[in-house]
């Protein structure tokens, strides 16, 4: 009986590791693409403003607004945003930080590091 349980635990842990690697690969692929995506939490109404659209155009980005339904894997999208923030710092210095809205997923936490 314990042997069956051990096998089940082994296969479950293997599948979790495979999913984590796939997510990391997805983040790397996305950061290497020409257009980067910044994920934001919206609400019932869209949170995108004219300033956000100008920011996206200036830095060749696009915004993805989740609306009022927050993603289940919040940390995954924060990690994606962190890579985009690093990309912006590497390519534009810190000037972009004053133009981005502070409520973008993970920006305040990233900015404190």
N, C-alpha and C positions, 0 to 999 in steps of 0.2 A: 504494500500500500504506500509506504513512504517513497519507494522507488518511483512510482507513477507521479507522485506529487513533485518530486525532485525534477523529473523530466519536464513536467508542465512549467515549473518555475524557470527552468533553463531556457525553454523556447520563448517564454514571455519576455524574459530579460533580453534575449537576442533580438526580438522584434523591436523592442524599445530602443536599443542601440542603433538599429538600422534606421528607424524613423528620425532619430537625432542627427545622424550623419546626412540623411536626405535633406533635412531642413537647412543644415549648414551649407550643403552644396547649392541649394536654391538661393540662399543669401549671397553666396559668392558669384553665382551666375548673374543675379540681378544687379549687383554692384558693378559688374563688368559690362553691362548693357549700356547703350548710348543714352537712354532716358531713364533716370532714376525715379523711384516712387517714394514719396513720404506719406505715411499713413497717419490719419487724424481721426479722432472720435468726434462725431457730430452729435446731432440730436434730431428732433423731429424736423426741424428746418435745417437747411444746409448752412454750414459754418464757413464756407468759402467766400472770400471777399475779393474786391478788385485788387487789393494789395497782394493777396495770396496768388492771384493769377499773374500779376506782374512779377512777383518773386519767382514763380514757376517758369515763366518765360525767360527771365534774366539768367537763371542758373540751369536752364534746360532740364527741368524737373516736371513731375506731375504729382498731383495730390490724389490720394484715394481716401474718400470719406466713408467711414463705416456706417454713418447715420446713427440711429438710436440703438442699433444692435452691436454691442461691443464684441470683438472676436474672443473666442474661447482661449486661444493661445496668445494672450496679450504680450507676454515676454518675447515671443517669436517676432512680432511686429515691432516691438521696441528695439530688438537687436538689429532688425533690418534698417530701421531709422538711424540707429547709432552708426552703422556703416556709411550711410548717406551723409550724416553729419561729419564724419571723418573725411570722406571724399571732398565735401565742400571746404573744410578747413585746409586740406592739402592743396586744393586748386585755387581757392579764392581768399585764403587767410581767414581772419575772424570777422571781416566786414559783413558777411551774410548773416551773422548771428543777431545783429540789431534789426534786420528786416524780417526775420521769421517770427511767426506768432509763438509765444511761449507755451501755448497749450498743445503743441504737437506732441504726439505720443513719445514719451521718453526724453524730450529735449531738456527739461529742467534737471532731470537726474543726470543726464550726460553732461550738461553744462557745469555741474558742480564738481565733476571729476577733475 
